Amino acid sequence: DQQVKQNSPSLSVQEGRISILNCDYTNSMFDYFLWYKKYPAEGPTFLISISSIKDKNEDGRFTVFLNKSAKHLSLHIVPSQPGDSAVYFCAASENSNYQLIWGAGTKLIIKP
Amino acid sequence: EPEVTQTPSHQVTQMGQEVILRCVPISNHLYFYWYRQILGQKVEFLVSFYNNEISEKSEIFDDQFSVERPDGSNFTLKIRSTKLEDSAMYFCASSDTKLNYGYTFGSGTRLTVV
């Protein structure tokens, strides 16, 4: 039962261009969404979050968009930099719970 | 910058043996978690721990697993009678709030059951 889906296992983007990572969810009770970034041999690092009362949250080069009707969120990175090459995980929770439900991750490769 | 420390970084154990994975959370954090990632699969929640007791656990966290905070600094995950399918990367995390974005993850322990 995949409640959080990241359908693209990998994505390759030219340096300087926009990277768009997508995430879909099925549980309408989710009201808090997060993106984590993970480098090899390291734990996931929190990147940006959004609650269901918003449809956009921006932090520097990173913007997360939430479309509740479509149960879809996306992470935009612009401009993409070589250091952005990592695996990006989408995660969701029902606010009152501790449990994060994670997607399978998308490996982002930034080409010079 | 404070960090969550996990030891060992890699543990190889024989099937049926018990293993203890160790974590030192950030010192002023109050909420502790274990997650795992089987190679090539998604990150899965195992358990959360607060005020010296389990707050929430997933279906994965059955009687084979236990957690403990034995001395106020370490947070351990014990896996009894390991199975081949327990092979995974195990991540410890801690936070100072219940809000999920406050997690700080450790670098993980790769457990290989042979």
Interface residues (C-beta under 8 A of the other chain):
Chain A: V4 Y32 L34 A41 E42 G43 P44 T45 F46 S49 F89 A91 S93 N97 Y98 Q99 L100 I101 W102 G103 A104 G105
Chain B: V4 Y31 Y33 Y35 Q41 K42 V43 E44 F45 S48 S55 E56 S58 F91 A93 K98 N100 Y101 G102 Y103 T104 F105 G106 S107 G108
